[in-house]
Amino acid sequence: MDKIHIFRQYPVTFQNRWCSVSKIKAIILAGGLGTRLSEETGLRPKPMVEIGGRPILWHIMQIYSKFGIQDFIVCAGYKGYMIKEYFANFAMHNSDVMVDMARQEVTFTRSQLPPWRVYVADTGESTMTGGRLGRIRHLVADDPYFLMTYGDGLSDVDIGGSIDFHRSHGKLATMTVVRPSARFGSTVIEDGLVREFKEKPQTEQGLINGGFFVLSPRVLDLVENDQTIWEHEPLQKLAEARQLAAWQHNGFWQPMDTLREKHILDEMWVSGKAPWKNSNPSAAS
């Protein structure tokens, strides 16, 4: 991490962001096996595991959508047909349906559909993270930059701020860095007594890759083949070349790697206290 340039967040004007980000594409890596969540992923791809009755993929897209991002590329792999079927039938599952059997017509009514454009790309079951990006290179090659994140993590990250930050520093890549929660609770002991206890606070250890990248298409030149792992050679080479900047996010960030973490996110959603839902883009800084 010492080779990554870390900058503090700074205030930006949301109204300006909205006008300038509407055509930016967001890539979501959604093809892995999710073996640590095998209780769920034996039946469906990890991004289709539900939080509050909706796939976590839907929640991630809502995070971007709040900032005006409506163009998505989903890099599917393992059980990718389920992702295709989900979006192909999205209107049916989110509308009232009138079926006229005599005329063989189906009409959707009372639809509440987001203005998303979703390209689901089959990037192979055994392809690594970098390889998946390489497979969709042609879809972003002419863009000044694109967004990318993983299909298994939620956050109240300021997407608009990270885009403005990326534009400001001139590097090829911006990575959101976060301080993860500790696996166990922490205590403060005085005179043999517990004076303070915090249930799984943020760790004091180093910042880690939190996803939510802003990237120049030129970074895809570092992807050699399907077996390229994005987090290995490409990111390491960008850091060595001082072309990887860090957007430090100090708010909520939670991956869904285990059944316990899925339950944590479920409880947040059901309680109405899901930070990724309740965050206000216009107030972000």
Salt bridges, closest charged atoms under 4 A:
GLU40 OE1 - ARG44 NE 3.81
ASP71 OD1 - ARG117 NE 2.50
ASP96 OD2 - ARG110 NH1 3.45
ASP143 OD2 - LYS25 NZ 2.81
ASP152 OD2 - LYS46 NZ 2.86
ASP156 OD1 - HIS249 NE2 2.83
ASP158 OD1 - ARG17 NH1 3.04
ASP164 OD1 - ARG167 NH1 3.44
GLU190 OE1 - ARG195 NH1 3.00
GLU196 OE2 - LYS198 NZ 3.65
GLU199 OE2 - LYS200 NZ 2.56
ASP221 OD1 - ARG137 NH1 3.32
ASP226 OD2 - ARG135 NH2 2.73
ASP257 OD2 - ARG36 NH2 3.60
ASP257 OD1 - LYS46 NZ 3.07
ASP266 OD2 - LYS262 NZ 2.71
